[in-house]
Amino acid sequence: MNSTARNILSTFVVPALVSTCAAFVFFHVMVRDRERRAEDRVEWLLQAADLIEERYFQDVPRDQLVFDALRGMAARDRYSEFVDPEEYARFREENEGQYVGIGFVLHAEGAPVTVLYAFPGSPAAQAGLQPGDRITAVDGEPIGTQTSDQVTSKIKLKNGDGVPVTLEIQPFFRADETPPPRRTVTVKRAQIERPSVVAARLLDAATGLAYVRLDQFQQSSPQDLEAALTKLETSGMKRLVLDLRGNRGGLLDQAVEIASLFLPEGIVAFTRGRSPDANRIYGVTPGAGRFKDLPLAVLVDGGSASASEIVAGALQDHLRAALVGTRTYGKGMVQTIIEQSYLIDGRRESALLKITTGEYLTPAGRQLERSVGRQDRRRGGLVPDVVLERGAKAAEDAYEAWLQDSEIPAEDWPRIEERLGRKPRTFDDPQLHAAIDLLLGKKVVGSID
């Protein structure tokens, strides 16, 4: 090797090889250190689980310890959470609008536990349960002084679709009649559809004023709302009050479809997050605007959250509807939901991991969320065009009672009243009156939020 080659080798090649080797060694050490730290973290969890399992004063199943750890890791904010298999059933009930039961409403005011209403087509209706029938035993256990809530919890059953329940019934009888013999019926529990659209009615035929309450967002809500509005349209609907008060929301797709009933085009909401796929624009669905020309007022309150805020915010930003009521809840964070499967006691159970991955913005860029993370606090929510309180606590209680009664169709109340002396509760609703006045072109004065 000549001197020139040796100089090139010593000047360029050898240092490059040394640097490469050093970088490789450093990278290997760094990777190994990261692996070791990961192993240490897993070991910390296992050690803690072993100590709790061995020394805690009560027996704690290993599965429960794992779920507790997952729950703690997920709790980064008030929305992110781990939903264990038992809680998953309740999560599905809320989002799918279904529960496992027999489909009836019990009279909640004292003993004896009495049937108020059986939903048409439900197992309870098929078993012949009528208003005024008394339930005296469930699966052979006498009711005694148990409340209607306690009886309902016995009849609702996790994973109970198709599982029978045996009820002892004292059929309805009037005070001057001899009580008929008690009968025993065996009813198969089933998935009961909870209506999301309730109290759809024409308030005034002369002005075409209609009222619809959307109680919750579930998979069938857009179709149910469109069907209710179409029926009202044939009855003479010319203007609408859409009630979203107390509506805790649901899935984003449902909100987009419902807003699209009233918007011919445009943006319904934005999402903004740290990862690229969290930044999206949601526009109205194709063929939108079925009721785009219908004069509209929307009722909201502190119980209106999530999907109901997306709908209300889109309608407000597009100047499509006036909002009446009080500031909404302020739930504007996006959760990504990941379903996981676990083997528990020899069977597969599903659980969910909900992670906050972004936030919602209205078409005008308004933030809905009232708090971000654990420390940041802001007011959030939507401020109505007309801010109007419902009144004192008594008015709040009366409103809640009226909401429950409004789920029973008006045509079924005469029989309930005849047998139980129970009339549908009424509520003098100042927010509804204000929304009606707006639609009729009258002057409405609200307060300052």
C-alpha positions as CSV (number, residue, x, y, z in Angstrom):
1,M,0.0,0.0,0.0
2,N,1.5,3.3,-1.0
3,S,1.7,6.4,1.2
4,T,-1.3,8.1,-0.5
5,A,-3.6,5.2,0.1
6,R,-2.4,4.9,3.7
7,N,-3.2,8.6,4.2
8,I,-6.7,8.3,2.8
9,L,-7.3,5.2,4.9
10,S,-6.1,6.9,8.1
11,T,-7.8,10.2,7.4
12,F,-11.2,9.1,6.2
13,V,-11.9,5.4,6.3
14,V,-10.7,4.5,9.7
15,P,-12.5,7.4,11.5
16,A,-15.7,6.5,9.6
17,L,-15.5,2.9,10.7
18,V,-14.8,3.9,14.2
19,S,-17.7,6.3,14.2
20,T,-20.0,3.6,12.7
21,C,-18.9,1.1,15.3
22,A,-19.4,3.6,18.1
23,A,-22.8,4.5,16.8
24,F,-23.8,0.9,16.5
25,V,-22.6,0.2,20.1
26,F,-24.4,3.3,21.4
27,F,-27.6,2.3,19.5
28,H,-27.4,-1.2,20.9
29,V,-26.9,0.1,24.4
30,M,-29.7,2.5,24.1
31,V,-32.1,-0.1,22.8
32,R,-31.1,-2.6,25.4
33,D,-31.5,0.1,28.1
34,R,-35.0,0.9,26.8
35,E,-35.8,-2.8,26.8
36,R,-34.5,-3.2,30.3
37,R,-36.5,-0.2,31.5
38,A,-39.6,-1.7,29.9
39,E,-39.0,-5.0,31.6
40,D,-38.5,-3.1,34.9
41,R,-41.9,-1.4,34.5
42,V,-43.7,-4.7,33.8
43,E,-41.9,-6.2,36.8
44,W,-43.1,-3.3,39.0
45,L,-46.7,-4.0,38.1
46,L,-46.2,-7.8,38.7
47,Q,-44.6,-7.2,42.0
48,A,-47.4,-4.9,43.2
49,A,-50.0,-7.4,42.0
50,D,-48.3,-10.2,43.9
51,L,-48.1,-8.2,47.1
52,I,-51.7,-7.1,46.9
53,E,-52.9,-10.6,46.1
54,E,-50.9,-12.2,48.9
55,R,-51.2,-9.6,51.7
56,Y,-54.4,-7.5,51.2
57,F,-56.8,-8.2,54.0
58,Q,-59.5,-9.3,51.5
59,D,-59.3,-11.7,48.6
60,V,-58.8,-9.8,45.3
61,P,-59.1,-11.8,42.0
62,R,-56.1,-11.4,39.8
63,D,-58.4,-10.3,36.9
64,Q,-59.7,-7.5,39.0
65,L,-56.1,-6.3,39.8
66,V,-55.3,-6.2,36.1
67,F,-58.5,-4.2,35.3
68,D,-57.7,-1.8,38.2
69,A,-54.2,-1.2,36.7
70,L,-55.7,-0.6,33.2
71,R,-58.3,1.7,34.7
72,G,-55.6,3.8,36.4
73,M,-53.4,4.0,33.3
74,A,-56.3,5.2,31.1
75,A,-57.6,7.9,33.5
76,R,-55.6,10.8,32.0
77,D,-58.7,13.0,31.9
78,R,-62.4,12.8,32.8
79,Y,-63.3,10.9,29.6
80,S,-60.5,8.5,29.0
81,E,-61.2,5.2,30.8
82,F,-61.0,1.5,30.8
83,V,-64.4,-0.2,30.6
84,D,-64.3,-3.7,32.1
85,P,-66.6,-6.4,30.9
86,E,-69.2,-5.8,33.5
87,E,-69.3,-2.1,32.7
88,Y,-69.3,-2.8,29.0
89,A,-72.8,-4.1,29.1
90,R,-74.0,-0.8,30.5
91,F,-72.0,1.1,27.9
92,R,-73.7,-0.8,25.1
93,E,-77.1,-0.2,26.6
94,E,-76.5,3.6,26.6
95,N,-75.1,3.8,23.1
96,E,-77.3,1.2,21.4
97,G,-80.5,2.3,23.1
98,Q,-81.1,-1.2,24.4
99,Y,-81.3,-3.1,27.7
100,V,-82.2,-6.6,28.6
101,G,-85.5,-6.8,30.4
102,I,-89.2,-7.3,29.7
103,G,-90.2,-3.8,28.6
104,F,-92.5,-2.2,31.1
105,V,-92.8,0.8,33.4
106,L,-93.6,0.3,37.0
107,H,-95.6,2.8,39.1
108,A,-92.9,4.3,41.3
109,E,-95.1,5.8,44.0
110,G,-95.1,3.4,47.0
111,A,-96.3,-0.2,47.5
112,P,-97.6,-2.4,46.1
113,V,-95.4,-2.5,43.0
114,T,-97.8,-1.9,40.2
115,V,-97.5,-2.0,36.4
116,L,-98.0,1.4,34.9
117,Y,-97.4,0.6,31.2
118,A,-96.1,-2.2,29.0
119,F,-94.4,-1.2,25.8
120,P,-96.2,-2.5,22.6
121,G,-94.6,-5.7,21.3
122,S,-92.5,-6.2,24.4
123,P,-92.3,-9.5,26.4
124,A,-94.3,-7.8,29.1
125,A,-97.1,-6.9,26.7
126,Q,-97.0,-10.4,25.1
127,A,-97.4,-11.9,28.6
128,G,-100.6,-9.8,29.0
129,L,-99.4,-7.4,31.7
130,Q,-101.8,-4.5,32.0
131,P,-101.9,-1.1,33.8
132,G,-102.9,-1.7,37.4
133,D,-101.6,-5.3,37.6
134,R,-99.6,-5.9,40.8
135,I,-96.3,-7.9,40.9
136,T,-96.3,-10.0,44.1
137,A,-93.2,-12.2,43.5
138,V,-90.2,-12.5,41.2
139,D,-88.8,-16.0,40.6
140,G,-90.7,-17.3,43.6
141,E,-89.4,-14.6,46.0
142,P,-92.2,-12.4,47.5
143,I,-91.9,-8.7,46.8
144,G,-93.1,-7.6,50.3
145,T,-92.1,-4.0,50.9
146,Q,-89.5,-3.8,48.1
147,T,-89.5,-0.7,45.9
148,S,-90.2,-0.5,42.2
149,D,-86.5,0.2,41.6
150,Q,-85.5,-3.0,43.5
151,V,-88.0,-5.1,41.5
152,T,-86.7,-3.6,38.3
153,S,-83.1,-4.5,39.1
154,K,-84.2,-8.1,39.7
155,I,-85.8,-8.3,36.3
156,K,-83.0,-6.6,34.3
157,L,-80.2,-9.0,33.9
158,K,-76.7,-8.7,32.4
159,N,-76.3,-11.0,29.4
160,G,-79.9,-12.1,30.1
161,D,-81.3,-12.1,26.6
162,G,-83.6,-15.1,26.4
163,V,-83.3,-15.9,30.1
164,P,-86.8,-16.4,31.6
165,V,-88.1,-14.7,34.7
166,T,-91.2,-15.9,36.5
167,L,-93.6,-13.3,37.9
168,E,-96.5,-13.8,40.2
169,I,-99.2,-11.3,39.2
170,Q,-102.3,-10.0,41.0
171,P,-104.5,-8.9,38.1
172,F,-106.1,-5.4,38.4
173,F,-109.4,-5.2,40.2
174,R,-111.5,-2.3,41.4
175,A,-112.2,-1.6,45.1
176,D,-115.8,-2.9,44.9
177,E,-114.7,-6.2,43.1
178,T,-113.6,-9.5,44.4
179,P,-109.8,-9.9,43.7
180,P,-109.3,-12.4,40.8
181,P,-107.0,-15.3,41.4
182,R,-103.3,-14.6,41.1
183,R,-101.6,-15.9,38.1
184,T,-98.0,-16.9,37.3
185,V,-96.3,-16.0,34.0
186,T,-92.9,-16.9,32.7
187,V,-91.5,-14.2,30.5
188,K,-88.3,-14.4,28.4
189,R,-86.1,-11.4,28.8
190,A,-85.2,-9.7,25.6
191,Q,-83.3,-6.7,24.1
192,I,-85.7,-3.8,24.7
193,E,-85.4,-0.9,22.4
194,R,-85.5,2.4,24.2
195,P,-87.1,5.1,22.1
196,S,-84.8,8.1,21.3
197,V,-87.6,10.2,19.9
198,V,-90.4,10.9,22.3
199,A,-93.3,13.3,22.7
200,A,-93.5,14.1,19.0
201,R,-96.7,16.0,18.7
202,L,-98.4,19.0,17.0
203,L,-98.9,21.7,19.6
204,D,-101.1,24.0,17.5
205,A,-102.8,23.1,14.2
206,A,-103.5,26.7,13.3
207,T,-99.9,27.8,13.4
208,G,-98.4,24.4,12.5
209,L,-96.3,24.4,15.7
210,A,-94.7,21.0,16.4
211,Y,-92.6,19.7,19.2
212,V,-90.2,16.8,19.3
213,R,-87.9,15.7,22.1
214,L,-84.8,13.8,21.2
215,D,-84.0,12.0,24.4
216,Q,-80.7,10.4,23.4
217,F,-78.5,9.6,20.4
218,Q,-78.5,5.9,19.4
219,Q,-78.0,4.0,16.2
220,S,-81.5,4.5,15.0
221,S,-82.0,8.1,16.1
222,P,-81.5,9.8,12.6
223,Q,-84.1,7.4,11.0
224,D,-86.5,7.7,14.0
225,L,-86.3,11.5,14.0
226,E,-86.9,11.7,10.2
227,A,-89.9,9.4,10.5
228,A,-91.4,11.4,13.3
229,L,-90.9,14.7,11.4
230,T,-92.4,13.2,8.2
231,K,-95.5,12.1,10.2
232,L,-95.8,15.5,11.7
233,E,-95.4,17.1,8.3
234,T,-98.4,15.2,7.0
235,S,-100.3,16.5,10.1
236,G,-99.6,20.1,9.2
237,M,-96.2,20.9,10.8
238,K,-94.9,24.3,9.6
239,R,-92.4,25.1,12.4
240,L,-90.6,23.0,15.0
241,V,-89.2,23.1,18.5
242,L,-86.5,20.4,18.8
243,D,-85.8,19.6,22.5
244,L,-82.3,18.5,23.2
245,R,-82.4,19.3,27.0
246,G,-80.9,16.5,29.1
247,N,-79.6,14.7,26.0
248,R,-76.2,13.4,26.9
249,G,-75.2,12.7,23.3
250,G,-73.8,9.6,21.6
251,L,-71.8,8.9,18.5
252,L,-70.5,11.6,16.1
253,D,-72.0,9.9,13.0
254,Q,-75.5,10.2,14.5
255,A,-75.0,13.9,15.2
256,V,-73.8,14.5,11.6
257,E,-76.9,12.7,10.2
258,I,-79.3,14.5,12.4
259,A,-77.8,18.0,11.7
260,S,-77.9,17.0,8.0
261,L,-81.7,16.8,8.2
262,F,-81.8,20.6,8.6
263,L,-78.7,21.7,6.7
264,P,-78.5,21.4,2.9
265,E,-74.7,21.7,2.8
266,G,-71.7,22.8,4.8
267,I,-69.6,21.7,7.7
268,V,-71.1,20.1,10.8
269,A,-68.0,19.9,13.0
270,F,-64.2,19.7,13.0
271,T,-62.0,17.5,15.1
272,R,-58.5,18.5,16.0
273,G,-55.8,16.4,17.7
274,R,-52.1,15.5,17.9
275,S,-52.0,12.7,15.3
276,P,-52.8,13.5,11.6
277,D,-55.8,11.1,11.5
278,A,-57.4,13.1,14.4
279,N,-57.7,16.2,12.2
280,R,-60.9,15.8,10.2
281,I,-63.7,17.8,8.8
282,Y,-67.3,16.4,9.0
283,G,-69.7,17.8,6.4
284,V,-73.4,17.2,5.9
285,T,-74.3,13.8,4.4
286,P,-75.2,13.4,0.7
287,G,-78.8,14.1,0.0
288,A,-79.0,16.3,3.1
289,G,-81.6,19.0,3.9
290,R,-84.8,17.1,4.1
291,F,-86.2,19.8,6.4
292,K,-83.8,22.6,5.4
293,D,-86.6,25.2,5.1
294,L,-88.5,24.3,8.3
295,P,-88.4,27.2,10.8
296,L,-86.5,25.8,13.8
297,A,-85.8,26.5,17.5
298,V,-83.7,24.2,19.7
299,L,-84.0,23.8,23.4
300,V,-80.7,23.1,25.3
301,D,-79.6,23.1,28.9
302,G,-76.7,22.0,31.2
303,G,-77.6,18.4,30.5
304,S,-77.1,18.8,26.7
305,A,-73.7,17.3,25.9
306,S,-71.5,15.8,23.3
307,A,-73.5,14.9,20.1
308,S,-76.4,17.1,21.1
309,E,-73.9,20.0,21.4
310,I,-72.5,19.2,17.9
311,V,-76.0,19.4,16.4
312,A,-76.9,22.5,18.3
313,G,-73.6,24.2,17.5
314,A,-73.8,23.4,13.8
315,L,-77.4,24.8,13.6
316,Q,-76.4,27.9,15.5
317,D,-73.3,28.6,13.5
318,H,-75.1,28.2,10.2
319,L,-77.8,30.6,11.5
320,R,-80.2,27.8,10.9
321,A,-81.8,27.7,14.4
322,A,-82.1,29.8,17.5
323,L,-81.0,28.1,20.7
324,V,-83.1,28.7,23.8
325,G,-82.3,27.6,27.4
326,T,-79.1,27.6,29.4
327,R,-75.4,27.0,28.6
328,T,-74.8,23.5,27.5
329,Y,-72.6,21.0,29.4
330,G,-69.3,21.5,27.4
331,K,-68.3,18.0,26.4
332,G,-66.1,18.4,23.3
333,M,-63.4,15.8,23.4
334,V,-63.0,13.0,20.9
335,Q,-62.6,9.5,22.2
336,T,-61.1,6.6,20.2
337,I,-62.7,3.4,21.4
338,I,-60.7,0.1,21.2
339,E,-62.4,-3.2,22.0
340,Q,-60.3,-5.8,23.7
341,S,-61.1,-9.5,24.4
342,Y,-60.1,-11.2,27.6
343,L,-60.4,-14.8,28.7
344,I,-62.2,-14.8,32.1
345,D,-63.2,-18.0,33.9
346,G,-62.9,-20.0,30.6
347,R,-65.0,-17.7,28.5
348,R,-64.2,-14.7,26.3
349,E,-65.4,-11.3,27.6
350,S,-65.1,-7.9,25.9
351,A,-63.8,-4.7,27.4
352,L,-63.2,-1.3,26.0
353,L,-60.3,1.2,26.2
354,K,-61.5,4.8,25.6
355,I,-58.7,7.3,24.9
356,T,-59.1,11.0,24.3
357,T,-57.4,11.7,21.0
358,G,-58.7,15.2,20.1
359,E,-61.4,17.8,20.5
360,Y,-64.5,18.9,18.6
361,L,-64.9,22.4,17.1
362,T,-68.1,23.9,15.8
363,P,-68.2,25.0,12.1
364,A,-67.2,28.5,13.2
365,G,-64.2,27.1,15.2
366,R,-65.7,27.4,18.7
367,Q,-64.4,25.0,21.3
368,L,-67.1,23.0,23.1
369,E,-64.9,21.4,25.9
370,R,-65.0,23.0,29.3
371,S,-61.9,21.4,30.6
372,V,-58.8,19.8,29.1
373,G,-56.6,17.5,31.0
374,R,-56.6,17.6,34.8
375,Q,-55.7,21.2,35.4
376,D,-56.9,23.4,32.5
377,R,-60.4,24.8,33.1
378,R,-62.6,26.9,30.9
379,R,-66.3,27.5,30.7
380,G,-66.9,25.8,27.4
381,G,-70.3,24.7,26.1
382,L,-72.7,26.7,23.9
383,V,-74.4,29.9,25.0
384,P,-78.0,30.0,23.8
385,D,-79.3,32.9,21.7
386,V,-81.9,33.3,24.4
387,V,-80.6,32.5,27.9
388,L,-83.5,31.5,30.1
389,E,-83.5,29.5,33.3
390,R,-86.2,26.9,34.2
391,G,-86.6,28.2,37.7
392,A,-86.1,26.9,41.2
393,K,-85.4,23.3,42.2
394,A,-89.1,22.5,42.3
395,A,-89.3,23.4,38.6
396,E,-86.4,21.1,37.9
397,D,-88.0,18.2,39.7
398,A,-91.3,18.8,37.9
399,Y,-89.5,18.9,34.6
400,E,-87.8,15.5,35.3
401,A,-91.1,13.9,36.3
402,W,-92.7,15.3,33.1
403,L,-89.9,13.9,30.9
404,Q,-90.6,10.4,32.3
405,D,-94.3,10.6,31.7
406,S,-93.8,11.9,28.2
407,E,-92.4,8.6,27.1
408,I,-95.8,7.0,27.4
409,P,-98.0,7.8,24.3
410,A,-100.9,10.2,25.0
411,E,-103.5,7.7,23.8
412,D,-102.5,5.2,26.5
413,W,-103.1,7.6,29.4
414,P,-106.9,7.4,29.7
415,R,-106.7,3.7,30.7
416,I,-103.8,4.3,33.1
417,E,-105.8,7.2,34.7
418,E,-108.9,5.0,34.9
419,R,-107.1,2.2,36.7
420,L,-104.5,3.9,38.8
421,G,-106.0,7.4,39.1
422,R,-102.7,8.6,37.7
423,K,-102.7,11.5,35.2
424,P,-99.8,12.5,33.0
425,R,-97.8,15.1,34.8
426,T,-97.7,18.6,33.3
427,F,-95.0,21.2,33.4
428,D,-95.2,24.9,32.8
429,D,-92.2,25.3,30.6
430,P,-90.9,28.8,30.2
431,Q,-88.1,27.8,27.8
432,L,-90.6,26.0,25.5
433,H,-92.9,29.1,25.6
434,A,-90.0,31.3,24.6
435,A,-89.0,29.0,21.7
436,I,-92.6,29.1,20.5
437,D,-92.7,32.9,20.7
438,L,-89.5,33.1,18.7
439,L,-91.0,30.9,15.9
440,L,-94.1,33.0,15.9
441,G,-92.1,36.2,15.5
442,K,-92.7,37.6,18.9
443,K,-90.2,39.5,21.0
444,V,-88.4,37.3,23.6
445,V,-86.2,38.7,26.4
446,G,-83.6,36.4,28.0
447,S,-80.9,36.9,30.7
448,I,-77.1,37.2,30.4
449,D,-75.0,34.1,30.8
